[in-house]
């Protein structure tokens, strides 16, 4: 194996002071906020999720198990 370039990003700060939820690639304070983000992602909301230059196809997120609609 040959050497190559690498990058790392370390982010830190004060704790949020409240529990957080994480599901798929979404992080929020509540499951309702995650469901809202999921709906925006599924509807290709470019105001919330801007374009990412890539040759790879976009991946839809699976439906969260608590979302009924």
SULQUIZI-V751673 format. One record per residue. PHI is phi in whole degrees, -180 to 180 (none if undefined). D_FIRST is the distance of its C-alpha to the first C-alpha in Angstrom with 2 decimals. Layout:
phi: {PHI:PHI}
d_first: {D_FIRST:D_FIRST}
This chain:
phi: {none:-98:-74:-157:-77:-145:-134:-140:-129:-115:-118:-145:164:-69:-59:-67:84:-150:-64:-121:-112:-137:-151:53:-104:-107:-128:-155:-84:-137:-66:-63:-66:-65:-61:-63:-65:-60:-62:-64:-65:-65:-91:58:-69:-78:-72:-87:-121:-66:-68:-122:-68:-163:-87:-81:-72:-71:-108:-74:-84:-67:-67:-60:-64:-93:-89:-100:-94}
d_first: {0.00:3.77:6.76:9.36:12.83:14.14:17.73:19.91:23.59:25.81:29.31:32.15:35.87:39.01:39.13:40.90:43.74:43.90:41.95:39.49:38.59:35.23:34.80:32.04:31.08:34.54:35.67:39.41:42.34:43.91:43.30:45.72:43.56:40.52:42.68:43.79:40.24:39.37:42.44:41.49:37.97:39.44:42.03:39.46:41.20:39.65:41.79:40.03:36.55:35.92:33.87:30.11:28.81:26.37:26.10:25.65:28.91:30.73:30.72:34.11:34.39:36.09:39.62:39.97:41.95:44.76:45.39:48.27:48.74}
